[in-house]
Amino acid sequence: MMKMMLSLTVLFSGVICGCAQKPNLGLAQAYKTKLKGSIENATAHAITVCLDDDGKANGDYEMISGTWSEYEPAWHTGQLIQGLLAAHQITNDAAALRHAIKAGDWWTGLQFKKGHRLEGYMNAIHGASVGNLINTTTITDGTPGLFDLSAVTGDQKYAQVASAAGDWILNNLYLPEHGLSYNIVDPQTGEIWKDKSPHAQHQGHEITIKQVARPNIEGYLWKDMYAFTGEERYKDAFLEVCDGLVKSQSENGFWMDFEPNDPNTGKIHARFNTWNAEALLEAYELTKTRKYVNAALRTARALANIQQKNGVIFYLSYTDGSVDDRSPCGSGTSFAGILWLRLFELGHDEFKDNIKNALDFTLKNQFAMDHADENLRGGYFELRQKSKDNGRIKLIYRDIATAFGLRFLSDVYQYEFQ
């Protein structure tokens, strides 16, 4: 990611870890060509397959029927913007930037207009089992690419729209006494769900504040808003949430109290915890306060414990050590790689093999450019198998595998070869 690489180049001056020079992953020079070729192929996949004609992410591809279905398009699109901009730094592919801009224009078009009861917020419906409700996380974890897009193009509207959404969240959903934000909003009525939840894992259980509100720090929106506007209240709120993360982190290094983790079953989500840890590293970058790195390290080590020998992390892992092996998660693997690399840059070389194994998995399992199914060509691998009551099996590839893969491989390329 562009922001990460620039900021950590400055940070890594020897002050953080006492090193004369940055540690090296030890990749052979032949990897440089391999990485760039992989990024080029994945970029082609992202702009020709993952994004539709309007610039919106297509979502989930059902491999048996050969059909796409929309799923949380705001954050899928935001992640693709971020991935394409990271790839553009490596390849200088004008098409990558052009399609990132198109996707950004679609994203900003979701903003509720002046006079609407939700003015400034985003009509970013979740879809799937949650239906036409707005899941605030869908907005926040799609925003980093919008700030990057403004930085690259000089067009401030992308960051301005993302900031307006973040301001609405702060003013209407944030609970400073808890360090959490309400998550679900009905776009038709404007109702904020404060005593009920649409998520299946909460049904049949007492509804508490932790079922209706979350840290919602995915995408570290308020930190980006502070950098963009200079308004201290955004920084203060961001750090309040990060302080809450440090306190609420479970002993296992994850955050089991919040969905999509599930304390009832022990389910560990492949990406949610990494988002929290990424935000904590942003807090460290902002303050140089060591507690944020320490908490991120606990998550990174926990992710290392659930990484498999072939480098993959499954979408569904459990606190008892079991996994659902029908859910190899390329996006979760790449995202963990991004986190491990950031910590490696800060001198924590214990993650060297984890990074290399995640990289190896991502490269080995990229769909070939001559694959028989043109919807898969060049994409990074991710698979979910689901069984329906009618006896049908669904095999799903997700566009976010390519979004996170582009970020991860671009970060490795910049770190190791530039």
Secondary structure, DSSP 8 states (H G I E B T S, - for coil): -HHHHHHHHHHTTTTTT--SS-------THHHHHHHHHHHHHHHHIIIIIB-TTS-B--EEETTTTEEE--SHHHHHHHHHHHHHHHHHHH--HHHHHHHHHHHHHHHTTB--TTSTTTTSB--EEEGGGEEEEEHHHHHTT-HHHHHHHHHH--THHHHHHHHHHHHHHHHTEETTTTEEE-EE-TTT--B-SS----GGGTTS---HHHHEE---TT-HHHHHHHHH--HHHHHHHHHHHHHHHHH--TTSS-TTSTTSBTTTTEEETTHHHHHHHHHHHHHHHH--HHHHHHHHHHHHHHHHH--TTS--BSEEETTS-B-TT-B-HHHHHHHHHHHHHHHHTT-GGGHHHHHHHHHHHHHTS--TT-SSTTTTT-----EEEE-TTS-EEEEEETHHHHHHHHHHHHHHHHHH-
